[in-house]
Amino acid sequence: MLTNFSTNAAVNRRTITATVFLATVAFPCYFMYRAAESAGFRIPFHDYHPRAPHIFPLLLPDDDSATSDSEEYSLERVLKDASMHDNTVILTTLNEAWAAPRSVVDLFLESFRTGEHTRSLLNHLVIISLDRKAFSRCLLVHMHCYALATEGVDFSHEAYFMTPDYLKMMWRRINFLESVLEMGYNFIFTDADIMWFRDPFPHFHPNTDFQIACDHFSGDSSDIENRPNGGFKFVRSNNRSIEFYRFWYSSRETYPGLHDQDVLNRIKNDSFIREIGLKMRFLDTAYFGGFCEPSKDLNQVCTMHANCCFGLDSKLHDLRILLEDWKLFMALPPSLKSSDSSWRVPESCSLDSLRHFGIAEDDVEQFNNSEVFE
């Protein structure tokens, strides 16, 4: 069941502090901004400027008076505020473990600010928070936040690959993305452990319903044998994509115990896909790389995913190096930005690190084709 987080009715010190802050700082600044805007002092749209955050989910009552209609309106409001002119949004999910200061979300947002033509894309990014602490942190660092909860499930802590919580989280995500499509929004879904270095839109395939990144790319974007990774995809809202997501979500019952990515590998060549006419393409790792198969040319790379990695500490270690490598590359004069430039990672996220954690040799290949959300 989809619910919005709400504050406790009891007024405590933290609530009083927040109220004082809103009354004495946030609201006056907001009205000054609006006055300046009406006087003709406009801030250019192409820059990223956090506005007053969406705090309405926290203001809903703790009882059942928060109806599904109000929840849908809340989501609609966030998506509408974040959408591009063609109803496209960028979505990511976040839990407490990845929301902590100096953790994954900070590196994720920093990559947008240091990438080429990516800062303005933050205006269209919606962070879907899976627990209360992640939502509170989102309100501090970003402008478009939505609180998504699943009744009876706690997604706040580490969810290791293929544990019951991991599977619930992955399938909850698929179900939520289906609802976004049904509301008429196209979306790029990106895991928060993906660094954005360039605008990906020029490298998406035209007239395609569903396109997805790969752990390993065969060289042919139409090759159904490519190994997709559910951490990055661009999906256009239409009847075909909605039917596909419904089929994908229902297929969890056909393949119990498998996560969404493995089920996608089972159904991607199903006759149902051909019957609905879904146009599916796979994204080249030259532009959309990861630790499984890194983008080799820093002059071309758009995104890099910390996949094929086990453990939050290992992931953070390599993501920091990745971001540092990018900054060093961008600081070079154009004459020195050759295609020979390379990453220093994966390091802690190497396959040897999986063996260090005691993972059996037979399971290393399975992790090599998987993502880990912690």
C-alpha positions in Angstrom: 0.0 0.0 0.0 1.4 3.4 -1.0 1.3 6.0 1.9 2.7 9.4 2.6 4.8 9.9 5.8 3.2 12.2 8.3 4.4 14.0 11.4 3.4 13.0 14.9 0.6 15.1 16.4 2.6 15.9 19.5 4.5 19.1 19.2 8.2 18.6 20.2 11.3 20.7 20.3 12.3 19.8 16.7 8.9 20.8 15.4 9.1 24.1 17.2 12.6 24.7 15.8 11.4 24.0 12.3 8.4 26.2 12.7 10.5 29.1 13.9 12.9 28.6 11.0 10.1 28.7 8.5 8.5 31.8 10.0 11.6 33.8 10.5 13.9 32.7 7.6 12.4 30.5 4.9 9.1 32.3 4.3 10.6 35.9 4.3 13.3 34.8 1.9 10.8 33.1 -0.3 8.6 36.3 -0.4 11.7 38.5 -1.1 12.5 36.1 -4.0 9.0 36.4 -5.4 9.1 40.2 -5.0 12.4 40.4 -6.8 11.1 38.2 -9.6 8.0 40.3 -10.1 10.2 43.4 -10.3 12.0 41.8 -13.2 15.1 40.3 -11.5 14.7 36.8 -12.9 17.1 33.9 -12.3 17.9 32.0 -15.6 16.1 28.7 -15.9 19.2 26.9 -17.2 20.9 27.1 -13.7 19.9 24.9 -10.8 18.3 26.9 -8.0 16.6 25.1 -5.1 13.2 26.5 -4.3 10.9 25.9 -1.3 10.8 22.2 -0.8 7.7 20.1 -1.1 6.8 19.7 2.6 3.2 18.7 2.1 3.7 15.0 2.6 4.9 15.6 6.2 1.8 17.7 6.9 -0.7 14.9 6.3 -2.3 13.4 9.4 -1.2 10.1 11.0 -4.7 8.7 10.6 -6.5 7.3 7.6 -7.8 10.8 6.6 -4.9 10.9 4.1 -6.8 9.3 1.2 -5.4 7.8 -1.9 -6.7 10.8 -3.8 -4.6 13.2 -1.7 -1.6 11.0 -2.1 -2.0 10.9 -5.9 -2.4 14.6 -6.0 0.9 15.0 -3.9 2.8 12.8 -6.4 1.2 14.6 -9.3 2.3 17.9 -7.9 5.9 16.9 -7.4 6.0 15.4 -10.9 4.4 18.4 -12.5 6.8 20.8 -10.8 9.8 18.7 -11.9 8.8 17.8 -15.4 10.3 19.0 -18.7 8.2 20.6 -21.4 7.4 17.1 -22.8 6.4 15.6 -19.4 9.8 13.9 -18.8 11.2 13.6 -15.3 14.3 12.0 -13.8 13.7 9.7 -10.9 15.9 8.1 -8.3 15.2 6.2 -5.1 16.9 6.8 -1.7 16.9 5.1 1.7 18.4 6.1 5.0 21.7 4.2 4.4 22.4 6.1 1.1 21.0 9.5 2.4 23.5 10.0 5.2 25.8 13.0 4.9 28.9 12.2 2.8 27.2 9.1 1.5 25.9 8.2 -1.9 23.3 10.9 -2.4 25.9 13.7 -1.9 28.2 12.2 -4.6 25.2 11.7 -6.9 24.2 15.4 -6.7 27.8 16.6 -7.0 28.2 14.7 -10.2 25.3 16.7 -11.8 27.0 19.9 -10.6 30.4 19.0 -12.1 29.2 17.3 -15.3 28.9 18.9 -18.7 25.4 20.4 -19.3 24.0 18.4 -16.4 23.5 21.0 -13.7 20.2 22.2 -15.2 18.9 18.6 -15.1 18.7 18.8 -11.4 15.6 21.0 -11.9 13.9 17.8 -13.3 15.2 15.3 -10.7 12.7 13.8 -8.2 14.2 11.9 -5.3 11.8 9.1 -4.2 12.5 8.6 -0.5 11.8 5.1 0.9 11.8 6.1 4.6 11.4 9.1 6.8 15.0 9.9 7.4 15.8 9.8 3.7 12.9 12.1 3.1 14.1 14.6 5.7 17.6 14.6 4.2 16.2 15.1 0.7 14.4 18.2 1.9 17.7 19.6 3.0 19.7 19.0 -0.2 17.2 19.0 -3.1 14.1 20.7 -4.4 11.8 17.9 -5.6 11.2 15.2 -2.9 8.5 12.6 -2.7 8.0 10.2 0.3 7.0 6.6 -0.7 6.4 4.0 1.9 5.2 0.4 1.7 3.1 -0.7 4.6 4.8 -3.1 6.9 8.2 -2.9 5.3 11.2 -1.0 6.5 13.6 0.0 3.7 15.7 2.3 5.9 18.7 0.0 6.4 21.1 -1.9 4.2 19.3 -4.3 1.8 21.9 -6.7 0.6 21.6 -8.4 -2.8 18.8 -11.0 -3.0 17.7 -10.7 0.6 13.9 -10.6 1.1 14.1 -6.8 1.8 16.2 -6.3 -1.4 13.6 -8.2 -3.5 10.7 -6.2 -1.9 12.5 -2.9 -2.6 13.2 -3.8 -6.3 9.6 -4.9 -7.0 8.2 -1.9 -5.1 10.2 0.2 -7.5 8.8 -1.5 -10.6 5.3 -1.0 -9.3 5.9 2.6 -8.6 7.4 3.3 -12.0 4.3 1.7 -13.6 2.2 4.3 -11.8 4.3 7.1 -13.1 3.8 5.9 -16.6 0.1 5.7 -16.0 0.1 9.3 -15.0 1.4 10.2 -18.4 5.1 11.0 -17.5 8.1 9.7 -19.4 11.0 9.1 -17.1 14.7 8.4 -16.8 15.2 6.2 -13.8 18.7 6.3 -12.4 20.1 4.6 -9.3 21.8 7.1 -7.0 25.1 5.3 -7.3 25.3 6.4 -10.9 27.5 9.5 -11.6 26.1 11.9 -14.3 29.0 13.4 -16.3 27.2 14.5 -19.5 23.6 15.1 -20.7 22.4 11.6 -21.8 19.5 12.8 -24.0 21.6 13.1 -27.3 22.5 9.4 -27.0 19.0 8.0 -26.5 17.5 6.1 -29.4 14.6 7.9 -31.1 11.1 6.3 -31.4 11.9 3.9 -28.7 9.5 2.9 -25.8 12.0 1.3 -23.4 15.8 1.7 -23.4 18.0 0.4 -20.7 21.7 0.3 -19.7 23.7 -2.8 -19.7 26.2 -4.6 -17.5 27.7 -6.0 -20.7 27.0 -4.6 -24.1 27.3 -6.8 -27.2 27.8 -3.9 -29.6 24.3 -4.1 -31.1 21.6 -2.0 -29.4 18.9 -4.3 -30.8 20.6 -7.5 -29.6 18.2 -9.2 -27.1 21.1 -11.1 -25.6 22.5 -7.9 -24.1 22.7 -8.1 -20.3 20.5 -5.2 -19.1 20.9 -3.4 -15.8 17.7 -2.0 -14.2 19.6 0.9 -12.6 19.3 3.2 -15.6 16.6 3.3 -18.2 14.6 5.8 -20.2 10.9 4.9 -20.7 8.3 6.8 -22.7 4.7 6.8 -21.4 2.3 5.1 -23.8 0.1 2.1 -23.9 2.9 -0.2 -24.9 5.2 0.8 -22.0 2.4 0.6 -19.5 1.4 -2.9 -20.6 5.0 -3.9 -20.5 5.5 -2.7 -16.9 2.3 -4.5 -15.8 3.6 -7.7 -17.4 7.0 -7.2 -15.8 5.6 -6.7 -12.4 3.1 -9.6 -12.7 6.0 -11.9 -13.9 7.5 -11.8 -10.3 4.8 -14.5 -9.6 5.9 -16.6 -12.5 9.6 -16.4 -11.4 9.4 -16.3 -7.5 12.6 -15.5 -5.7 14.1 -13.6 -8.6 14.7 -9.8 -8.7 13.5 -7.5 -11.3 16.6 -7.6 -13.4 16.7 -11.4 -13.6 13.0 -11.5 -14.5 13.6 -8.9 -17.2 16.2 -11.2 -18.7 13.6 -14.0 -18.7 10.8 -12.0 -20.3 12.7 -9.7 -22.7 12.1 -12.2 -25.6 8.6 -13.2 -24.5 6.0 -13.3 -27.3 3.9 -10.8 -25.2 6.5 -8.1 -25.9 6.2 -8.6 -29.6 2.4 -8.7 -29.4 2.2 -5.3 -27.8 4.8 -3.9 -30.2 7.1 -2.6 -27.5 10.2 -1.0 -29.0 13.2 -2.0 -26.8 16.8 -0.9 -27.2 20.0 -1.4 -25.1 22.3 1.4 -24.3 26.0 1.3 -25.3 28.4 1.1 -22.3 30.7 3.5 -24.3 28.2 6.2 -23.1 26.5 4.5 -20.2 29.2 2.5 -18.4 29.7 1.0 -15.0 32.2 -0.9 -13.0 31.1 -4.1 -14.7 32.1 -2.6 -18.1 33.5 0.9 -17.8 33.2 3.6 -20.4 36.7 3.7 -21.9 36.7 7.2 -23.4 36.2 10.1 -20.9 35.4 12.4 -23.9 32.2 10.3 -24.5 31.0 9.0 -21.2 27.6 10.2 -20.0 27.1 8.1 -16.9 29.1 5.6 -14.8 27.4 3.1 -12.5 28.9 1.6 -9.3 27.6 -1.8 -10.3 29.3 -5.2 -9.7 30.1 -3.9 -6.2 29.4 -5.4 -2.8 29.3 -3.3 0.4 28.6 0.4 0.9 32.1 1.2 2.0 33.6 -0.3 -1.2 31.0 1.6 -3.3 31.7 4.9 -1.6 35.5 4.4 -1.9 35.3 3.9 -5.7 32.7 6.5 -6.3 34.9 9.2 -4.7 37.8 8.1 -6.9 35.6 8.1 -9.9 34.4 11.7 -9.2 38.0 12.8 -8.6 39.1 11.3 -11.9 36.4 13.2 -13.7 37.3 16.5 -12.1 41.0 16.0 -12.9 40.1 15.2 -16.5 37.9 18.3 -16.8 40.7 20.4 -15.5 43.0 19.4 -18.3 43.5 21.7 -21.3 41.6 20.5 -24.4 44.9 19.3 -26.1 45.5 16.8 -23.3 42.0 15.4 -23.1 42.8 12.3 -25.2 40.9 9.1 -25.6 43.7 7.4 -23.7 42.5 8.9 -20.4 41.3 6.2 -18.1 39.6 5.6 -14.7 41.4 4.3 -11.7 38.4 2.3 -10.7 37.1 -0.3 -10.1 39.4 -0.8 -7.1 37.5 -1.8 -4.0 34.6 -2.9 -6.3 36.7 -5.4 -8.2 35.6 -9.0 -8.5 38.5 -9.8 -6.1 36.6 -7.8 -3.5 33.7 -10.1 -3.8 36.0 -13.0 -3.0 37.3 -11.0 0.0 33.7 -11.0 1.4 33.7 -14.8 1.2 31.4 -15.0 -1.9 31.8 -18.4 -3.6 33.3 -18.6 -7.0 30.0 -19.9 -8.5 28.3 -16.7 -7.2 30.8 -14.2 -8.4 29.3 -14.3 -11.9 25.9 -13.7 -10.5 27.1 -10.6 -8.7 28.9 -9.5 -11.8 25.5 -9.2 -13.5 23.8 -7.5 -10.6 23.4 -4.2 -8.8 23.5 -3.7 -5.0 21.3 -1.2 -3.2 22.3 -0.6 0.4 
